[in-house]
């Protein structure tokens, strides 16, 4: 054996376990990517409300819509409050 081959086999023995671990990690990440590419079906989570009568479904949908609207308004109010506080801070510089 030449010195080059001995050195190469020595390096392969040292770096083979981390390389196999990284190859396994890459394979698992590719599998995860394929699973998440399917998307989220929220209909399966809200299917319990499908058994309710129509009037109750309307009540629940209006509650969800109003909650979303109030959350949006709270975020808008927080952003505007921060905008005005920055505006006042810059004014006194």
N, CA, C and O atoms as a GROMACS GRO file, in nm:
protein
  372
    1UNK      N    1   0.083  -0.120   0.000
    1UNK     CA    2   0.000   0.000   0.000
    1UNK      C    3   0.087   0.125   0.000
    1UNK      O    4   0.192   0.131   0.063
    2UNK      N    5   0.040   0.218  -0.070
    2UNK     CA    6   0.111   0.345  -0.070
    2UNK      C    7   0.069   0.427   0.050
    2UNK      O    8  -0.032   0.399   0.115
    3UNK      N    9   0.146   0.528   0.076
    3UNK     CA   10   0.117   0.616   0.190
    3UNK      C   11  -0.014   0.691   0.168
    3UNK      O   12  -0.088   0.716   0.263
    4UNK      N   13  -0.042   0.725   0.044
    4UNK     CA   14  -0.164   0.798   0.013
    4UNK      C   15  -0.288   0.713   0.044
    4UNK      O   16  -0.386   0.765   0.098
    5UNK      N   17  -0.284   0.586   0.010
    5UNK     CA   18  -0.398   0.497   0.036
    5UNK      C   19  -0.416   0.473   0.184
    5UNK      O   20  -0.529   0.466   0.232
    6UNK      N   21  -0.306   0.459   0.258
    6UNK     CA   22  -0.315   0.441   0.403
    6UNK      C   23  -0.376   0.564   0.468
    6UNK      O   24  -0.462   0.553   0.557
    7UNK      N   25  -0.333   0.679   0.425
    7UNK     CA   26  -0.386   0.804   0.480
    7UNK      C   27  -0.534   0.819   0.446
    7UNK      O   28  -0.612   0.862   0.531
    8UNK      N   29  -0.573   0.784   0.323
    8UNK     CA   30  -0.713   0.794   0.282
    8UNK      C   31  -0.801   0.698   0.362
    8UNK      O   32  -0.909   0.736   0.406
    9UNK      N   33  -0.755   0.575   0.383
    9UNK     CA   34  -0.834   0.479   0.462
    9UNK      C   35  -0.845   0.524   0.607
    9UNK      O   36  -0.949   0.504   0.671
   10UNK      N   37  -0.739   0.584   0.661
   10UNK     CA   38  -0.744   0.637   0.797
   10UNK      C   39  -0.848   0.748   0.810
   10UNK      O   40  -0.926   0.751   0.905
   11UNK      N   41  -0.847   0.840   0.713
   11UNK     CA   42  -0.946   0.948   0.716
   11UNK      C   43  -1.087   0.895   0.697
   11UNK      O   44  -1.181   0.946   0.759
   12UNK      N   45  -1.104   0.795   0.613
   12UNK     CA   46  -1.237   0.737   0.594
   12UNK      C   47  -1.288   0.672   0.722
   12UNK      O   48  -1.406   0.680   0.753
   13UNK      N   49  -1.199   0.607   0.796
   13UNK     CA   50  -1.240   0.546   0.922
   13UNK      C   51  -1.282   0.651   1.024
   13UNK      O   52  -1.374   0.629   1.103
   14UNK      N   53  -1.215   0.766   1.022
   14UNK     CA   54  -1.248   0.872   1.117
   14UNK      C   55  -1.380   0.939   1.081
   14UNK      O   56  -1.465   0.961   1.167
   15UNK      N   57  -1.398   0.972   0.953
   15UNK     CA   58  -1.512   1.053   0.913
   15UNK      C   59  -1.632   0.972   0.867
   15UNK      O   60  -1.734   1.031   0.832
   16UNK      N   61  -1.626   0.842   0.864
   16UNK     CA   62  -1.739   0.762   0.818
   16UNK      C   63  -1.860   0.772   0.912
   16UNK      O   64  -1.971   0.788   0.861
   17UNK      N   65  -1.847   0.763   1.046
   17UNK     CA   66  -1.967   0.776   1.132
   17UNK      C   67  -2.038   0.911   1.119
   17UNK      O   68  -2.161   0.912   1.108
   18UNK      N   69  -1.969   1.025   1.119
   18UNK     CA   70  -2.043   1.150   1.101
   18UNK      C   71  -2.108   1.161   0.963
   18UNK      O   72  -2.217   1.218   0.950
   19UNK      N   73  -2.042   1.108   0.862
   19UNK     CA   74  -2.099   1.115   0.727
   19UNK      C   75  -2.226   1.030   0.719
   19UNK      O   76  -2.325   1.073   0.659
   20UNK      N   77  -2.225   0.912   0.778
   20UNK     CA   78  -2.346   0.829   0.776
   20UNK      C   79  -2.458   0.893   0.857
   20UNK      O   80  -2.574   0.885   0.818
   21UNK      N   81  -2.422   0.958   0.969
   21UNK     CA   82  -2.523   1.029   1.048
   21UNK      C   83  -2.584   1.143   0.968
   21UNK      O   84  -2.706   1.161   0.969
   22UNK      N   85  -2.502   1.220   0.898
   22UNK     CA   86  -2.553   1.331   0.818
   22UNK      C   87  -2.636   1.281   0.699
   22UNK      O   88  -2.735   1.344   0.663
   23UNK      N   89  -2.596   1.170   0.639
   23UNK     CA   90  -2.677   1.112   0.531
   23UNK      C   91  -2.813   1.068   0.583
   23UNK      O   92  -2.914   1.087   0.515
   24UNK      N   93  -2.817   1.009   0.702
   24UNK     CA   94  -2.943   0.969   0.762
   24UNK      C   95  -3.030   1.091   0.793
   24UNK      O   96  -3.151   1.088   0.773
   25UNK      N   97  -2.968   1.198   0.843
   25UNK     CA   98  -3.043   1.321   0.872
   25UNK      C   99  -3.101   1.381   0.745
   25UNK      O  100  -3.215   1.427   0.745
   26UNK      N  101  -3.025   1.381   0.637
   26UNK     CA  102  -3.075   1.434   0.510
   26UNK      C  103  -3.193   1.350   0.460
   26UNK      O  104  -3.291   1.404   0.410
   27UNK      N  105  -3.182   1.219   0.474
   27UNK     CA  106  -3.290   1.131   0.431
   27UNK      C  107  -3.417   1.157   0.512
   27UNK      O  108  -3.527   1.162   0.456
   28UNK      N  109  -3.403   1.173   0.643
   28UNK     CA  110  -3.520   1.199   0.727
   28UNK      C  111  -3.582   1.334   0.697
   28UNK      O  112  -3.705   1.348   0.698
   29UNK      N  113  -3.500   1.435   0.670
   29UNK     CA  114  -3.554   1.566   0.635
   29UNK      C  115  -3.628   1.563   0.503
   29UNK      O  116  -3.728   1.633   0.486
   30UNK      N  117  -3.582   1.484   0.410
   30UNK     CA  118  -3.654   1.471   0.283
   30UNK      C  119  -3.788   1.401   0.304
   30UNK      O  120  -3.886   1.437   0.239
   31UNK      N  121  -3.793   1.303   0.393
   31UNK     CA  122  -3.920   1.238   0.424
   31UNK      C  123  -4.017   1.335   0.491
   31UNK      O  124  -4.136   1.333   0.461
   32UNK      N  125  -3.967   1.419   0.580
   32UNK     CA  126  -4.051   1.518   0.646
   32UNK      C  127  -4.105   1.618   0.545
   32UNK      O  128  -4.220   1.659   0.553
   33UNK      N  129  -4.023   1.657   0.450
   33UNK     CA  130  -4.064   1.752   0.348
   33UNK      C  131  -4.179   1.693   0.267
   33UNK      O  132  -4.272   1.766   0.230
   34UNK      N  133  -4.175   1.564   0.238
   34UNK     CA  134  -4.282   1.503   0.161
   34UNK      C  135  -4.412   1.499   0.241
   34UNK      O  136  -4.520   1.514   0.184
   35UNK      N  137  -4.403   1.478   0.371
   35UNK     CA  138  -4.523   1.473   0.454
   35UNK      C  139  -4.586   1.611   0.465
   35UNK      O  140  -4.708   1.623   0.455
   36UNK      N  141  -4.507   1.714   0.485
   36UNK     CA  142  -4.563   1.847   0.501
   36UNK      C  143  -4.613   1.905   0.370
   36UNK      O  144  -4.689   2.002   0.371
   37UNK      N  145  -4.573   1.849   0.259
   37UNK     CA  146  -4.619   1.899   0.131
   37UNK      C  147  -4.766   1.867   0.108
   37UNK      O  148  -4.827   1.920   0.015
   38UNK      N  149  -4.824   1.781   0.191
   38UNK     CA  150  -4.964   1.743   0.175
   38UNK      C  151  -5.058   1.854   0.220
   38UNK      O  152  -5.171   1.861   0.173
   39UNK      N  153  -5.016   1.939   0.309
   39UNK     CA  154  -5.102   2.046   0.356
   39UNK      C  155  -5.179   2.007   0.480
   39UNK      O  156  -5.174   1.893   0.525
   40UNK      N  157  -5.251   2.103   0.534
   40UNK     CA  158  -5.326   2.083   0.657
   40UNK      C  159  -5.475   2.087   0.624
   40UNK      O  160  -5.523   2.182   0.563
   41UNK      N  161  -5.546   1.985   0.663
   41UNK     CA  162  -5.690   1.978   0.640
   41UNK      C  163  -5.760   2.015   0.769
   41UNK      O  164  -5.780   1.931   0.856
   42UNK      N  165  -5.800   2.143   0.781
   42UNK     CA  166  -5.866   2.185   0.905
   42UNK      C  167  -6.011   2.139   0.910
   42UNK      O  168  -6.076   2.146   1.014
   43UNK      N  169  -6.062   2.091   0.798
   43UNK     CA  170  -6.198   2.038   0.796
   43UNK      C  171  -6.214   1.919   0.888
   43UNK      O  172  -6.322   1.897   0.943
   44UNK      N  173  -6.108   1.842   0.905
   44UNK     CA  174  -6.117   1.727   0.995
   44UNK      C  175  -6.128   1.771   1.141
   44UNK      O  176  -6.186   1.700   1.223
   45UNK      N  177  -6.073   1.887   1.174
   45UNK     CA  178  -6.082   1.937   1.311
   45UNK      C  179  -6.220   1.998   1.339
   45UNK      O  180  -6.269   1.992   1.452
   46UNK      N  181  -6.281   2.058   1.238
   46UNK     CA  182  -6.411   2.122   1.256
   46UNK      C  183  -6.526   2.032   1.212
   46UNK      O  184  -6.640   2.079   1.204
   47UNK      N  185  -6.499   1.906   1.184
   47UNK     CA  186  -6.606   1.818   1.136
   47UNK      C  187  -6.709   1.789   1.246
   47UNK      O  188  -6.822   1.752   1.216
   48UNK      N  189  -6.671   1.807   1.370
   48UNK     CA  190  -6.766   1.784   1.480
   48UNK      C  191  -6.881   1.885   1.474
   48UNK      O  192  -6.992   1.855   1.518
   49UNK      N  193  -6.854   2.004   1.422
   49UNK     CA  194  -6.958   2.104   1.412
   49UNK      C  195  -7.054   2.076   1.296
   49UNK      O  196  -7.162   2.135   1.289
   50UNK      N  197  -7.015   1.988   1.206
   50UNK     CA  198  -7.102   1.953   1.094
   50UNK      C  199  -7.224   1.874   1.137
   50UNK      O  200  -7.323   1.869   1.064
   51UNK      N  201  -7.219   1.811   1.254
   51UNK     CA  202  -7.332   1.734   1.304
   51UNK      C  203  -7.438   1.822   1.371
   51UNK      O  204  -7.549   1.777   1.397
   52UNK      N  205  -7.403   1.945   1.399
   52UNK     CA  206  -7.497   2.036   1.464
   52UNK      C  207  -7.601   2.087   1.363
   52UNK      O  208  -7.577   2.084   1.243
   53UNK      N  209  -7.714   2.133   1.413
   53UNK     CA  210  -7.812   2.194   1.322
   53UNK      C  211  -7.756   2.321   1.259
   53UNK      O  212  -7.658   2.378   1.307
   54UNK      N  213  -7.819   2.365   1.152
   54UNK     CA  214  -7.771   2.480   1.075
   54UNK      C  215  -7.764   2.606   1.159
   54UNK      O  216  -7.670   2.685   1.145
   55UNK      N  217  -7.862   2.627   1.246
   55UNK     CA  218  -7.862   2.749   1.326
   55UNK      C  219  -7.741   2.753   1.419
   55UNK      O  220  -7.680   2.858   1.437
   56UNK      N  221  -7.705   2.640   1.479
   56UNK     CA  222  -7.589   2.636   1.566
   56UNK      C  223  -7.460   2.650   1.489
   56UNK      O  224  -7.364   2.709   1.538
   57UNK      N  225  -7.456   2.597   1.368
   57UNK     CA  226  -7.338   2.616   1.283
   57UNK      C  227  -7.317   2.763   1.252
   57UNK      O  228  -7.204   2.811   1.248
   58UNK      N  229  -7.428   2.835   1.228
   58UNK     CA  230  -7.417   2.979   1.202
   58UNK      C  231  -7.369   3.054   1.325
   58UNK      O  232  -7.292   3.149   1.314
   59UNK      N  233  -7.414   3.012   1.443
   59UNK     CA  234  -7.370   3.077   1.566
   59UNK      C  235  -7.220   3.057   1.585
   59UNK      O  236  -7.148   3.152   1.617
   60UNK      N  237  -7.172   2.935   1.565
   60UNK     CA  238  -7.030   2.907   1.582
   60UNK      C  239  -6.946   2.980   1.478
   60UNK      O  240  -6.840   3.032   1.510
   61UNK      N  241  -6.993   2.983   1.353
   61UNK     CA  242  -6.916   3.054   1.249
   61UNK      C  243  -6.912   3.203   1.277
   61UNK      O  244  -6.810   3.267   1.253
   62UNK      N  245  -7.022   3.261   1.327
   62UNK     CA  246  -7.020   3.404   1.358
   62UNK      C  247  -6.930   3.433   1.478
   62UNK      O  248  -6.865   3.538   1.482
   63UNK      N  249  -6.924   3.342   1.574
   63UNK     CA  250  -6.831   3.359   1.687
   63UNK      C  251  -6.687   3.357   1.638
   63UNK      O  252  -6.606   3.440   1.680
   64UNK      N  253  -6.654   3.263   1.550
   64UNK     CA  254  -6.518   3.255   1.496
   64UNK      C  255  -6.483   3.378   1.414
   64UNK      O  256  -6.372   3.430   1.424
   65UNK      N  257  -6.576   3.424   1.333
   65UNK     CA  258  -6.551   3.543   1.251
   65UNK      C  259  -6.533   3.666   1.339
   65UNK      O  260  -6.444   3.747   1.314
   66UNK      N  261  -6.617   3.682   1.441
   66UNK     CA  262  -6.605   3.798   1.528
   66UNK      C  263  -6.475   3.793   1.609
   66UNK      O  264  -6.415   3.897   1.636
   67UNK      N  265  -6.433   3.674   1.649
   67UNK     CA  266  -6.305   3.660   1.719
   67UNK      C  267  -6.189   3.701   1.630
   67UNK      O  268  -6.098   3.770   1.673
   68UNK      N  269  -6.194   3.658   1.505
   68UNK     CA  270  -6.091   3.699   1.409
   68UNK      C  271  -6.091   3.848   1.384
   68UNK      O  272  -5.984   3.909   1.375
   69UNK      N  273  -6.209   3.908   1.374
   69UNK     CA  274  -6.219   4.053   1.353
   69UNK      C  275  -6.166   4.130   1.474
   69UNK      O  276  -6.093   4.227   1.458
   70UNK      N  277  -6.203   4.086   1.594
   70UNK     CA  278  -6.153   4.154   1.714
   70UNK      C  279  -6.002   4.138   1.729
   70UNK      O  280  -5.934   4.232   1.772
   71UNK      N  281  -5.950   4.021   1.694
   71UNK     CA  282  -5.804   4.002   1.697
   71UNK      C  283  -5.734   4.094   1.599
   71UNK      O  284  -5.630   4.151   1.631
   72UNK      N  285  -5.791   4.109   1.480
   72UNK     CA  286  -5.733   4.200   1.381
   72UNK      C  287  -5.736   4.344   1.430
   72UNK      O  288  -5.639   4.418   1.412
   73UNK      N  289  -5.846   4.384   1.492
   73UNK     CA  290  -5.855   4.520   1.545
   73UNK      C  291  -5.756   4.543   1.659
   73UNK      O  292  -5.698   4.651   1.670
   74UNK      N  293  -5.736   4.443   1.744
   74UNK     CA  294  -5.639   4.458   1.852
   74UNK      C  295  -5.497   4.471   1.798
   74UNK      O  296  -5.417   4.549   1.849
   75UNK      N  297  -5.465   4.395   1.695
   75UNK     CA  298  -5.332   4.406   1.634
   75UNK      C  299  -5.316   4.542   1.570
   75UNK      O  300  -5.210   4.604   1.583
   76UNK      N  301  -5.420   4.591   1.502
   76UNK     CA  302  -5.414   4.724   1.441
   76UNK      C  303  -5.395   4.832   1.546
   76UNK      O  304  -5.318   4.926   1.527
   77UNK      N  305  -5.466   4.819   1.658
   77UNK     CA  306  -5.454   4.917   1.765
   77UNK      C  307  -5.313   4.917   1.825
   77UNK      O  308  -5.258   5.022   1.856
   78UNK      N  309  -5.255   4.799   1.840
   78UNK     CA  310  -5.119   4.790   1.893
   78UNK      C  311  -5.018   4.851   1.798
   78UNK      O  312  -4.925   4.919   1.841
   79UNK      N  313  -5.036   4.827   1.670
   79UNK     CA  314  -4.945   4.884   1.570
   79UNK      C  315  -4.956   5.036   1.569
   79UNK      O  316  -4.855   5.106   1.562
   80UNK      N  317  -5.078   5.087   1.575
   80UNK     CA  318  -5.096   5.232   1.574
   80UNK      C  319  -5.041   5.295   1.702
   80UNK      O  320  -4.983   5.404   1.697
   81UNK      N  321  -5.059   5.228   1.815
   81UNK     CA  322  -5.005   5.280   1.941
   81UNK      C  323  -4.853   5.287   1.936
   81UNK      O  324  -4.792   5.383   1.984
   82UNK      N  325  -4.791   5.184   1.877
   82UNK     CA  326  -4.646   5.184   1.862
   82UNK      C  327  -4.602   5.293   1.765
   82UNK      O  328  -4.500   5.358   1.787
   83UNK      N  329  -4.678   5.312   1.657
   83UNK     CA  330  -4.645   5.416   1.559
   83UNK      C  331  -4.648   5.555   1.625
   83UNK      O  332  -4.557   5.635   1.605
   84UNK      N  333  -4.752   5.581   1.703
   84UNK     CA  334  -4.762   5.713   1.766
   84UNK      C  335  -4.655   5.733   1.873
   84UNK      O  336  -4.607   5.845   1.891
   85UNK      N  337  -4.618   5.627   1.944
   85UNK     CA  338  -4.512   5.642   2.045
   85UNK      C  339  -4.377   5.667   1.978
   85UNK      O  340  -4.298   5.745   2.030
   86UNK      N  341  -4.350   5.603   1.866
   86UNK     CA  342  -4.226   5.630   1.792
   86UNK      C  343  -4.229   5.771   1.737
   86UNK      O  344  -4.128   5.841   1.738
   87UNK      N  345  -4.345   5.813   1.688
   87UNK     CA  346  -4.359   5.949   1.633
   87UNK      C  347  -4.334   6.054   1.741
   87UNK      O  348  -4.267   6.154   1.715
   88UNK      N  349  -4.385   6.033   1.860
   88UNK     CA  350  -4.362   6.126   1.970
   88UNK      C  351  -4.216   6.124   2.014
   88UNK      O  352  -4.160   6.228   2.048
   89UNK      N  353  -4.155   6.006   2.013
   89UNK     CA  354  -4.015   5.998   2.052
   89UNK      C  355  -3.923   6.068   1.955
   89UNK      O  356  -3.826   6.132   1.996
   90UNK      N  357  -3.952   6.059   1.827
   90UNK     CA  358  -3.870   6.125   1.726
   90UNK      C  359  -3.890   6.276   1.731
   90UNK      O  360  -3.799   6.353   1.701
   91UNK      N  361  -4.010   6.318   1.768
   91UNK     CA  362  -4.043   6.460   1.773
   91UNK      C  363  -3.955   6.535   1.875
   91UNK      O  364  -3.921   6.651   1.852
   92UNK      N  365  -3.918   6.470   1.983
   92UNK     CA  366  -3.841   6.537   2.088
   92UNK      C  367  -3.691   6.522   2.071
   92UNK      O  368  -3.616   6.566   2.158
   93UNK      N  369  -3.644   6.463   1.964
   93UNK     CA  370  -3.501   6.448   1.942
   93UNK      C  371  -3.440   6.575   1.897
   93UNK      O  372  -3.319   6.580   1.873
   0.00000   0.00000   0.00000
